[in-house]
Amino acid sequence: MSSMTSEEKISDEKIRDALQSCFDPEIPVNIVDLGLIYGIDIKEQGSVKIRMTLTALGCPLSSFLENDIKRKVMSVPGVRDVDVEVVWDPPWSPEKMSKDARQALGI
């Protein structure tokens, strides 16, 4: 039996909403619309694992972005721990961006 109330139920949608407030510091589009989020794994104990990539290998602001993600996902009720795993396969490409992101960037 879960000790979380229905108000604390963590959902993929709530995590994505939090992630939409995270922006790549070099691109004025949120990381969800950029197509950087490859997966969200939510455990019953309030642990969330985010699988993501970056637009470029060796991005100098990767630690800033990772800390921003952790801070914002931790603000979701019921989240007790956040792990961010940066992966490079499959590599990111502009085709992964949402239609809105491509329009915002004039692509």
CYANA upper distance limits for C-alpha pairs under 8 A (distance plus 0.5 A):
  2 SER  CA     44 GLU  CA      8.16
  4 MET  CA      8 GLU  CA      6.18
  4 MET  CA      9 LYS  CA      6.93
  4 MET  CA     78 GLY  CA      7.66
  5 THR  CA      9 LYS  CA      7.03
  7 GLU  CA     77 PRO  CA      8.17
  8 GLU  CA     77 PRO  CA      5.68
  8 GLU  CA     78 GLY  CA      5.27
  9 LYS  CA     77 PRO  CA      8.13
  9 LYS  CA     78 GLY  CA      7.00
 10 ILE  CA     14 LYS  CA      7.13
 10 ILE  CA     15 ILE  CA      8.00
 10 ILE  CA     42 ILE  CA      7.94
 10 ILE  CA     46 GLY  CA      7.89
 10 ILE  CA     76 VAL  CA      8.04
 10 ILE  CA     77 PRO  CA      7.64
 10 ILE  CA     78 GLY  CA      6.69
 10 ILE  CA     79 VAL  CA      7.53
 11 SER  CA     15 ILE  CA      6.91
 11 SER  CA     42 ILE  CA      8.15
 12 ASP  CA     16 ARG  CA      6.60
 12 ASP  CA     40 ILE  CA      7.33
 12 ASP  CA     42 ILE  CA      8.11
 13 GLU  CA     17 ASP  CA      6.56
 14 LYS  CA     18 ALA  CA      6.84
 14 LYS  CA     76 VAL  CA      7.51
 15 ILE  CA     19 LEU  CA      6.70
 15 ILE  CA     40 ILE  CA      8.42
 15 ILE  CA     73 VAL  CA      6.68
 15 ILE  CA     76 VAL  CA      7.56
 16 ARG  CA     20 GLN  CA      6.59
 16 ARG  CA     32 VAL  CA      7.64
 17 ASP  CA     21 SER  CA      7.62
 18 ALA  CA     22 CYS  CA      7.95
 18 ALA  CA     72 LYS  CA      6.26
 18 ALA  CA     73 VAL  CA      6.21
 18 ALA  CA     75 SER  CA      8.47
 18 ALA  CA     76 VAL  CA      7.72
 19 LEU  CA     30 ASN  CA      8.07
 19 LEU  CA     31 ILE  CA      7.33
 19 LEU  CA     32 VAL  CA      6.97
 19 LEU  CA     69 ILE  CA      6.98
 19 LEU  CA     72 LYS  CA      7.49
 19 LEU  CA     73 VAL  CA      7.40
 20 GLN  CA     30 ASN  CA      5.79
 20 GLN  CA     31 ILE  CA      6.88
 20 GLN  CA     32 VAL  CA      6.19
 20 GLN  CA     33 ASP  CA      8.09
 21 SER  CA     30 ASN  CA      6.88
 21 SER  CA     72 LYS  CA      8.19
 22 CYS  CA     30 ASN  CA      5.98
 22 CYS  CA     31 ILE  CA      6.52
 22 CYS  CA     65 LEU  CA      7.99
 22 CYS  CA     68 ASP  CA      7.12
 22 CYS  CA     69 ILE  CA      6.90
 22 CYS  CA     72 LYS  CA      8.24
 23 PHE  CA     27 ILE  CA      7.68
 23 PHE  CA     28 PRO  CA      7.10
 23 PHE  CA     29 VAL  CA      6.35
 23 PHE  CA     30 ASN  CA      4.75
 23 PHE  CA     31 ILE  CA      6.02
 23 PHE  CA     65 LEU  CA      8.14
 24 ASP  CA     28 PRO  CA      7.38
 24 ASP  CA     29 VAL  CA      7.34
 24 ASP  CA     30 ASN  CA      7.04
 24 ASP  CA     31 ILE  CA      6.78
 24 ASP  CA     65 LEU  CA      7.31
 25 PRO  CA     61 LEU  CA      7.85
 25 PRO  CA     65 LEU  CA      8.28
 29 VAL  CA     33 ASP  CA      7.21
 29 VAL  CA     34 LEU  CA      6.94
 29 VAL  CA    101 ALA  CA      6.80
 29 VAL  CA    104 ALA  CA      8.17
 30 ASN  CA     34 LEU  CA      6.71
 31 ILE  CA     35 GLY  CA      6.87
 31 ILE  CA     36 LEU  CA      5.98
 31 ILE  CA     37 ILE  CA      7.35
 32 VAL  CA     36 LEU  CA      6.51
 32 VAL  CA     37 ILE  CA      6.29
 33 ASP  CA     97 MET  CA      6.03
 33 ASP  CA     98 SER  CA      5.52
 33 ASP  CA    100 ASP  CA      7.82
 33 ASP  CA    101 ALA  CA      6.19
 34 LEU  CA     94 PRO  CA      8.25
 34 LEU  CA     96 LYS  CA      7.20
 34 LEU  CA     97 MET  CA      4.89
 34 LEU  CA     98 SER  CA      6.98
 34 LEU  CA    101 ALA  CA      6.82
 35 GLY  CA     92 TRP  CA      8.12
 35 GLY  CA     96 LYS  CA      5.30
 35 GLY  CA     97 MET  CA      5.25
 35 GLY  CA     98 SER  CA      7.35
 36 LEU  CA     52 MET  CA      5.86
 36 LEU  CA     53 THR  CA      5.62
 36 LEU  CA     54 LEU  CA      6.60
 36 LEU  CA     55 THR  CA      7.95
 36 LEU  CA     92 TRP  CA      7.56
 36 LEU  CA     96 LYS  CA      8.24
 37 ILE  CA     50 ILE  CA      7.79
 37 ILE  CA     51 ARG  CA      6.68
 37 ILE  CA     52 MET  CA      4.90
 37 ILE  CA     53 THR  CA      7.17
 38 TYR  CA     50 ILE  CA      8.21
 38 TYR  CA     51 ARG  CA      5.77
 38 TYR  CA     52 MET  CA      5.47
 38 TYR  CA     53 THR  CA      7.74
 39 GLY  CA     49 LYS  CA      8.49
 39 GLY  CA     50 ILE  CA      6.33
 39 GLY  CA     51 ARG  CA      5.30
 39 GLY  CA     52 MET  CA      7.27
 40 ILE  CA     48 VAL  CA      7.50
 40 ILE  CA     49 LYS  CA      6.28
 40 ILE  CA     50 ILE  CA      5.28
 40 ILE  CA     51 ARG  CA      6.84
 41 ASP  CA     48 VAL  CA      6.18
 41 ASP  CA     49 LYS  CA      5.52
 41 ASP  CA     50 ILE  CA      7.03
 42 ILE  CA     46 GLY  CA      7.48
 42 ILE  CA     47 SER  CA      6.53
 42 ILE  CA     48 VAL  CA      5.15
 42 ILE  CA     49 LYS  CA      7.04
 43 LYS  CA     47 SER  CA      5.69
 43 LYS  CA     48 VAL  CA      6.78
 45 GLN  CA     80 ARG  CA      8.04
 46 GLY  CA     78 GLY  CA      6.18
 46 GLY  CA     79 VAL  CA      5.01
 46 GLY  CA     80 ARG  CA      5.44
 46 GLY  CA     81 ASP  CA      6.98
 47 SER  CA     79 VAL  CA      6.63
 47 SER  CA     80 ARG  CA      6.21
 47 SER  CA     81 ASP  CA      5.14
 47 SER  CA     82 VAL  CA      6.45
 47 SER  CA     83 ASP  CA      8.37
 48 VAL  CA     79 VAL  CA      7.50
 48 VAL  CA     80 ARG  CA      8.48
 48 VAL  CA     81 ASP  CA      6.64
 48 VAL  CA     82 VAL  CA      5.37
 48 VAL  CA     83 ASP  CA      6.80
 49 LYS  CA     82 VAL  CA      6.31
 49 LYS  CA     83 ASP  CA      5.20
 49 LYS  CA     84 VAL  CA      6.41
 49 LYS  CA     85 GLU  CA      7.85
 50 ILE  CA     82 VAL  CA      8.00
 50 ILE  CA     83 ASP  CA      6.69
 50 ILE  CA     84 VAL  CA      5.33
 50 ILE  CA     85 GLU  CA      6.58
 51 ARG  CA     84 VAL  CA      6.68
 51 ARG  CA     85 GLU  CA      5.43
 51 ARG  CA     86 VAL  CA      6.56
 51 ARG  CA     87 VAL  CA      7.33
 52 MET  CA     84 VAL  CA      7.89
 52 MET  CA     85 GLU  CA      6.77
 52 MET  CA     86 VAL  CA      5.55
 52 MET  CA     87 VAL  CA      6.45
 53 THR  CA     86 VAL  CA      5.65
 53 THR  CA     87 VAL  CA      5.66
 53 THR  CA     88 TRP  CA      6.36
 53 THR  CA     91 PRO  CA      7.92
 53 THR  CA     92 TRP  CA      7.19
 54 LEU  CA     59 CYS  CA      7.68
 54 LEU  CA     62 SER  CA      8.11
 54 LEU  CA     86 VAL  CA      7.92
 54 LEU  CA     88 TRP  CA      8.25
 54 LEU  CA     92 TRP  CA      7.34
 55 THR  CA     59 CYS  CA      8.12
 55 THR  CA     92 TRP  CA      6.37
 55 THR  CA     93 SER  CA      7.83
 56 ALA  CA     92 TRP  CA      8.39
 57 LEU  CA     88 TRP  CA      8.42
 58 GLY  CA     62 SER  CA      8.35
 61 LEU  CA     65 LEU  CA      6.81
 62 SER  CA     66 GLU  CA      6.58
 63 SER  CA     67 ASN  CA      6.60
 64 PHE  CA     68 ASP  CA      6.68
 65 LEU  CA     69 ILE  CA      6.65
 66 GLU  CA     70 LYS  CA      6.76
 66 GLU  CA     84 VAL  CA      7.17
 67 ASN  CA     71 ARG  CA      6.63
 68 ASP  CA     72 LYS  CA      6.66
 69 ILE  CA     73 VAL  CA      6.49
 69 ILE  CA     84 VAL  CA      8.41
 70 LYS  CA     74 MET  CA      6.41
 70 LYS  CA     82 VAL  CA      6.27
 70 LYS  CA     83 ASP  CA      7.94
 70 LYS  CA     84 VAL  CA      7.93
 71 ARG  CA     75 SER  CA      7.05
 72 LYS  CA     76 VAL  CA      7.75
 73 VAL  CA     79 VAL  CA      7.71
 73 VAL  CA     82 VAL  CA      7.56
 74 MET  CA     79 VAL  CA      6.00
 74 MET  CA     80 ARG  CA      7.13
 74 MET  CA     81 ASP  CA      7.35
 74 MET  CA     82 VAL  CA      7.26
 75 SER  CA     79 VAL  CA      7.78
 88 TRP  CA     92 TRP  CA      8.02
 92 TRP  CA     96 LYS  CA      7.30
 93 SER  CA     97 MET  CA      8.39
 94 PRO  CA    102 ARG  CA      8.45
 97 MET  CA    101 ALA  CA      6.37
 97 MET  CA    102 ARG  CA      6.80
 98 SER  CA    102 ARG  CA      6.84
 99 LYS  CA    103 GLN  CA      6.72
100 ASP  CA    104 ALA  CA      6.58
101 ALA  CA    105 LEU  CA      6.71
102 ARG  CA    106 GLY  CA      6.44
102 ARG  CA    107 ILE  CA      5.32
103 GLN  CA    107 ILE  CA      6.44
